[in-house]
């Protein structure tokens, strides 16, 4: 892969990282908690609140996981290893990297 292509992936990864960090910051600032006071909220409302809270936690966990993958991809770019399969060391197809710039395996190794 040429330097221009790698630089485009770097910028895309940096943009994704910024978006995810901003979403995570907004989530943490919202500080939503579950209202469990039975005199103020009905049973179904409490169940809905607990479900929404668990969904928000899972979304945050997924954002954090994606941030880790992005950091790994940026480190690989800095060390000139970006775009190489972790398993067979062959170059990962650009179309695969376009779909997911954090990919670490070529399609051949993924399908094994």
Secondary structure, DSSP 4 states (H G I P E B T S, - for coil): --HHHHHHHHHHHHHHHHHHHHHHHHHHHH-------TTTS-HHHHHHHHHHHHHHHHHHHHHHHHHHHHHHHHHHHHTT-TTB-TTT-PBPPHHHHHH-TT--S-HHHHH-
